[in-house]
Amino acid sequence: MSSSAIPITSRKTYTWLYFLFPSLAVMLVFFIYPILLTFFYSFTNLALTGESAKQLKFVGFDNYVRMFADPTVRVSIWNTLIFLIGSAVIGQQVLGFLIAILMKRKNKTFRRVIGTVVLAGWVTPEIVCALCLYSFFGDEGTLNAILSTLGIPTVTWLYTVPMLTIILANVWHGTAFSMLVFQAALDDVPKEIEEAALVDGASRWKILTSIILPYIKGTITTNAMLVTLQTLGVFGLIYAMTGGGPGTATTTLPIFMYNQAFINYQLGYGTAISLLLLLLGIVLSLFYIRTLKE
């Protein structure tokens, strides 16, 4: 059959494949293939040194059995959830929204100054942010120097409350993103609705809870999903500040995965842990997507 005999509708049906092919190829090479390779390696004894490094063997579900029997894995999951809720769901969301609502309809100079101060933490590289907060919370750091000046006993913050320190560090580092998202959403809330509510005698709190929050609830859920997935993979900040310690007090799944794969050289076991981290991200994403639909 000649090409002229092919129906026009059929040619139009497959035209989209030509335009999507570059994107599909990039996804296949840089996303799908690495995931499949990681999935395969999680069933092997892949290692960086020793006999396992010389000969790759298929070990079945041994890595997964070992993982779920390891008490440190349960501690890491619990630490990851605490870190997520404290720094992403509560910290960055709430603080970002508060800053955005306080800056709402303020003059440009005020917004520019406050915005620059908040953005400074966001644009700072993660490792630099970790070093700054380590210097702040260290035994001889800025915070203890202030306490000493005021005559208040100093605290070994990184040893006494290590989880709180990394949560505050991540909040300082990432709040600017939530602030920018909420600023854009708040600017889209119609002024006429708020003005009409004020004329009717509604309080500022009533306007916030009955008009503004329902109007931007989709933005709130979307931002929560983005900062949650971003925080799920935080590694450098925690590793530079505490190294996952003291003990396992701040050992999250990324830290534990790194220790097993590159400190203990057990890459097969490390890839199995990485799939657990991926599964947690998928579950959280599905939860947020369902919330958005509702």
FENSUL-V753935 format. One line per field, one symbol per residue. phi: phi as a letter, one per 30 degrees, with the letter a starting at -180 (. if undefined). psi: psi as a letter, one per 40 degrees, with the letter a starting at -180 (. if undefined). burial: b if it has 16 or more other ideal C-beta (glycine too) atoms within 10 Angstrom, else e. Layout:
phi: ???
psi: ???
burial: ???
This chain:
phi: .dddddeddddddcddddddeedddddddcbdddddddddddcbcebdbiddddbdbdciceddddddcdddddddddddddddddccdcedddddddddddddhddddddddddddddeddddeeddddddddddcdecddddddddddicedbdedcdbddddddddddddcdedddddddddddddeddddddddddjddddddddcbddddcdddddddddddddddecdbedddddbijcdibdbdcdddddddddcccicdddddddddddddddddddddddddddd
psi: hideehiddddddedddddedddddddddecddddddddddeeifhidiaddddhhihebeddddddeehdddddddddddddddddcddcdddddddddddehfiidddddddddddddddehidddddddddddeidfaddddddddeehhiigdeddgddddddddddddedddddddddddddehhdddddddddeeiiddddddedddddeddddddddddddddddehdddddddeeeaibfdfhidddddddddedeegddddddddddddddddddddddddddd.
burial: eeeeeeeeeeeeeeeeeeeeeeeeeeeeeeeeeeeeebeebbbbbbbeeeebeeeeeebeeebbebbeeeeebebbbebbbebbebbbbebbbebbbebbeebeeeeeeebeeebeebeebbebebeebbebbbebbbeebebbeeeeeeeeeeeebbeeebbebbbbbbbbbbbbbbbbbbbebbeebeeeebeebeeeeeeeeebeeebbeebbeebbbbbbbbbbbebbebeebbbbbbebeeebbbbbbbbbbbbbbeeebbbbbbbbbbbbbeebeeebeeebeeeeee
